[in-house]
Amino acid sequence: MPEGTLLPDYALQADGSSACERQGLKEVPVLEGKDLETMRRACKLGREVLDTAARFMRPGVTGDEIDRVVYQACIDRKIYPSPLNYYRFPKTLCVSANEVICHGIPDCRPCEEGDIVNLDISIYFEGFHSGRLPSSADRRAQGEGGRAAFGKTAYNALFAAAQMIRPGTFYRDLGAAIQSEASKNGCAVVTTPYCGHGVGKLFHGPPKVPHYKKNKAVGIMKPGHVFTVEPMLNLGGNGGDRTWPDNWTAVTRDGKRSAQFEHTFLVTE
């Protein structure tokens, strides 16, 4: 990375571990003042990187090529790609296609017409992680018919949760709204272990935001809370997952396609 780029604490660790995350936080941070402004700037820069990658998407492009585009976009802005070396993740972003639910490692496989592809991009700027951005909004549901409808269902599930975000809402209640939207359209929600989470000075922190009903998430939304909502939906009624031998790539247990929309939210008055 260019000289002067601020690195997260795990960037140079051999095992990629974050001492800050291990210490943890007992409560959801309330961002205000300069911290809130820096977080907004981080999200804006993250969106710029995402848009750069999305413009590059087309049939024939490989995950490795997208990774290089994201890396260069971060260098140009003197920011750090949050996934890189996070618990030894080897790339600057996650590229999850078709049956891959999340945490796909970019490789030499070319994208094909009709693929469902999610670009999961986060950046680190002046001590804050941008969190997840709506990476599926433009490029997720390629093709026509069922694929487009599936992508729309994933978006609607996220939107159903977004409508509930306000002071006083219980974090646990978002899951029921998401699962209801998925179920009525013949999709299953991935229930474990992936969920939304707090983001900011930590890449992953409190609160936990499960995407299914009857969950045990704790906490109530307050102004200044920043967190992600990132529902993952599988086609059909099977929300099961398994992990590839790379210890990162999560895929559907039955081989059917998965779709995801995700966003970082700030609670305001």
HUMOKA-V746219 format. One record per pair of residues at least 6 apart in sequence whose ideal C-beta (glycine too) atoms are under 6 Angstrom apart, sorted by the first residue. I is the first residue (numbers start at 1). J is the second residue. D is the distance in Angstrom with one decimal. If there is no record, write none. Layout:
BEGIN
i=(I	I)
j=(J	J)
d=(D	D)
END
This chain:
BEGIN
i=(2	2	5	5	7	8	9	9	9	10	10	10	10	11	16	16	16	16	20	21	25	25	28	28	28	28	29	30	31	31	31	32	38	38	39	39	42	42	42	43	45	45	45	45	46	46	46	47	49	49	49	49	50	50	50	52	53	53	53	53	54	54	56	57	59	59	59	60	61	62	62	63	63	63	64	64	66	67	67	67	70	70	71	74	79	79	80	81	81	82	82	82	82	82	83	83	84	91	91	93	93	94	94	94	95	95	96	96	96	97	97	98	98	98	99	99	99	99	100	100	101	101	101	101	101	102	102	103	103	103	104	105	111	114	114	115	116	116	118	118	118	118	119	120	122	122	123	128	129	129	131	131	131	132	132	132	132	134	136	140	141	141	141	150	151	153	153	154	154	154	154	155	156	157	157	157	157	158	158	160	160	161	161	161	161	164	164	165	167	167	167	169	170	171	171	171	171	172	172	174	175	175	175	175	175	176	178	178	179	179	179	182	182	187	188	188	188	188	189	189	189	190	190	190	191	191	195	195	195	196	196	196	196	196	197	197	197	198	198	198	198	199	200	207	207	208	209	209	210	211	221	223	223	223	225	226	228	230	232	232	233	234	234	234	235	235	236	238	240	241	241	242	243	252)
j=(75	78	78	80	80	124	18	19	20	16	17	18	86	85	85	86	87	88	202	202	205	206	198	206	207	225	200	224	39	224	226	224	126	128	128	200	125	128	130	130	77	79	123	125	123	130	133	133	70	73	121	123	121	133	135	73	66	69	70	119	138	139	69	139	111	112	113	110	111	108	110	95	106	107	106	108	95	91	92	106	92	93	92	81	123	125	124	92	123	122	123	124	129	203	89	93	92	105	106	120	121	103	104	120	104	106	102	104	118	115	117	115	116	257	251	252	255	257	249	251	190	232	241	250	258	194	250	248	249	250	249	248	117	142	143	142	257	259	135	136	140	260	135	135	129	130	130	200	199	203	199	228	264	228	230	262	264	263	261	151	147	148	151	259	259	185	187	233	259	260	261	261	181	178	181	182	231	231	261	177	181	174	177	178	229	174	177	265	221	222	223	221	220	207	209	217	219	215	217	209	210	211	212	213	215	213	211	231	189	212	213	189	233	233	234	237	238	239	211	212	239	232	239	241	212	239	208	209	210	209	227	228	229	230	204	208	228	205	206	207	227	228	226	219	227	217	227	229	217	231	267	267	268	269	267	266	264	262	258	260	259	252	256	258	256	257	256	254	253	250	253	253	250	258)
d=(5.9	5.4	5.0	5.8	5.6	5.1	5.5	5.5	5.5	5.1	5.9	4.3	5.7	5.6	4.6	5.6	4.4	4.1	5.9	5.5	5.2	5.5	5.6	5.0	5.2	5.1	5.9	3.6	5.6	4.9	5.7	5.4	5.2	5.3	5.0	5.9	4.1	4.5	4.3	4.8	5.6	5.6	5.8	5.5	4.5	3.3	5.3	5.6	6.0	4.5	5.7	6.0	4.8	5.1	5.8	4.6	5.6	5.5	5.3	5.4	5.2	5.2	5.0	4.9	5.7	5.8	4.8	5.0	5.3	5.2	5.2	4.1	3.1	5.1	5.4	5.6	6.0	4.9	5.4	4.2	4.6	5.0	4.9	4.9	4.7	4.8	4.1	3.7	6.0	3.9	5.9	5.0	5.0	5.6	4.9	6.0	5.1	5.8	4.8	6.0	4.8	5.3	5.4	3.8	5.0	4.5	5.4	3.8	4.5	5.2	4.8	6.0	5.6	5.2	5.0	4.8	5.4	5.9	5.9	5.4	5.7	5.1	5.5	4.4	4.5	5.9	5.2	4.6	5.8	5.5	5.3	5.8	5.9	5.7	4.0	5.8	5.7	5.6	5.8	5.5	5.9	5.2	4.5	5.8	5.6	5.3	4.9	5.5	5.4	4.8	3.5	5.0	3.6	4.5	5.4	4.1	5.7	4.9	4.5	4.8	5.3	4.7	2.4	5.3	5.4	4.3	5.6	5.1	4.1	5.9	4.8	4.8	5.2	4.7	4.3	5.3	4.7	5.8	4.2	4.3	4.7	4.3	5.3	5.3	4.9	6.0	6.0	5.3	5.7	5.8	5.7	4.7	5.7	4.9	5.6	4.5	4.9	5.3	4.1	6.0	4.8	5.4	4.7	5.2	4.8	3.9	4.7	4.7	5.0	5.0	4.8	5.1	5.1	4.3	4.8	5.2	5.6	3.7	5.2	4.9	5.4	4.1	5.1	5.7	4.7	5.4	5.4	5.5	4.6	3.1	5.9	4.4	4.5	5.2	4.9	5.9	5.9	4.1	4.9	5.5	4.8	5.8	5.4	4.5	5.9	5.3	5.8	5.7	5.4	4.3	4.8	5.5	5.9	5.3	4.4	5.2	5.2	3.4	6.0	4.6	5.4	5.1	6.0	5.0	4.4	5.1	5.4	4.9	3.6	5.0	6.0	5.4	5.5	5.3)
END
